Amino acid sequence: MSSLLEKIEAIEKIGAGEQVDQTLQKWIHLHLQKYEHQISEIQTELAPYEKQFGMPSEEGYKQYDAGNLGDNADVVEWMGLYDNVLLYQERIETLRAVAAK
């Protein structure tokens, strides 16, 4: 990490900090769009499971975590997909928090 901090300090020292900040903002925006698109695609895949089990994925995740849904192949696949949604949501939150600074 110190290597990254050294690079940032050097960039700021030569006066290119604003350019790097603009580049990072574009990168953040691009990845936010990517993660939001991936969530949208996964939600399409989640819909049949939600219908099959009669509950939204968020509730299914809670039930699965509590051991109430078992571990058949459909449940495991459903929860694996929902794990991806949670991962992408976490990444979106992290990037939005940094972009807001």
C-alpha positions as MATLAB code, in Angstrom:
seq = 'MSSLLEKIEAIEKIGAGEQVDQTLQKWIHLHLQKYEHQISEIQTELAPYEKQFGMPSEEGYKQYDAGNLGDNADVVEWMGLYDNVLLYQERIETLRAVAAK';
ca = [
       0.000    0.000    0.000;
       2.844    2.371    0.716;
       3.940    2.035   -2.914;
       0.498    3.251   -4.004;
       0.661    6.143   -1.549;
       4.105    7.067   -2.845;
       2.772    7.127   -6.391;
      -0.151    9.316   -5.359;
       2.167   11.702   -3.547;
       4.438   11.904   -6.604;
       1.484   12.602   -8.892;
       0.263   15.362   -6.594;
       3.781   16.760   -6.288;
       4.079   17.241  -10.052;
       0.637   18.840  -10.235;
      -1.210   16.055  -12.026;
      -3.537   15.195   -9.161;
      -6.605   16.699  -10.816;
      -6.079   14.685  -14.004;
      -5.702   11.475  -12.026;
      -8.802   12.313  -10.007;
     -10.804   12.793  -13.215;
      -9.534    9.473  -14.547;
     -10.454    7.715  -11.310;
     -13.924    9.266  -11.352;
     -14.451    7.930  -14.888;
     -13.196    4.502  -13.804;
     -15.554    4.516  -10.819;
     -18.493    5.523  -13.008;
     -17.685    2.753  -15.489;
     -17.518    0.115  -12.762;
     -20.708    1.357  -11.130;
     -22.494    0.877  -14.444;
     -20.938   -2.577  -14.856;
     -22.022   -3.758  -11.401;
     -25.521   -2.318  -11.791;
     -25.871   -4.115  -15.130;
     -24.669   -7.376  -13.609;
     -27.202   -7.069  -10.792;
     -29.951   -6.470  -13.327;
     -28.966   -9.598  -15.256;
     -28.806  -11.695  -12.105;
     -32.208  -10.449  -10.955;
     -33.650  -11.872  -14.161;
     -32.099  -15.219  -13.228;
     -33.402  -14.956   -9.653;
     -37.043  -14.441  -10.668;
     -37.828  -18.129  -11.391;
     -36.366  -19.177   -8.034;
     -38.352  -16.512   -6.207;
     -41.480  -17.808   -7.898;
     -40.577  -21.441   -7.201;
     -39.933  -20.824   -3.503;
     -42.596  -18.132   -3.055;
     -40.364  -15.465   -1.563;
     -37.972  -12.724   -2.591;
     -34.298  -13.648   -2.705;
     -33.494  -11.473    0.302;
     -35.937  -13.460    2.440;
     -34.710  -16.714    0.921;
     -31.176  -15.755    1.887;
     -32.223  -15.183    5.491;
     -34.073  -18.503    5.551;
     -31.124  -20.314    3.973;
     -28.701  -18.729    6.427;
     -30.937  -19.899    9.283;
     -30.901  -23.444    7.861;
     -34.578  -23.452    6.901;
     -34.301  -24.092    3.143;
     -32.107  -27.160    3.015;
     -29.356  -27.583    0.476;
     -30.866  -29.044   -2.670;
     -29.321  -28.000   -5.988;
     -31.955  -25.337   -6.760;
     -31.547  -23.670   -3.376;
     -27.748  -23.691   -3.609;
     -27.820  -22.208   -7.117;
     -30.366  -19.572   -6.055;
     -28.285  -18.548   -3.057;
     -25.113  -18.508   -5.140;
     -26.728  -16.068   -7.535;
     -27.956  -13.934   -4.659;
     -24.449  -13.964   -3.126;
     -23.278  -12.308   -6.346;
     -25.941   -9.620   -5.980;
     -24.754   -8.922   -2.437;
     -21.143   -8.757   -3.607;
     -21.965   -6.300   -6.379;
     -24.106   -4.197   -4.043;
     -21.196   -3.994   -1.609;
     -18.862   -2.920   -4.395;
     -21.360   -0.284   -5.546;
     -21.644    1.115   -2.012;
     -17.854    1.247   -1.675;
     -17.393    3.031   -4.996;
     -20.222    5.491   -4.344;
     -18.743    6.367   -0.954;
     -15.362    7.104   -2.525;
     -16.861    8.992   -5.469;
     -18.749   11.274   -3.088;
     -15.540   12.501   -1.438;
];
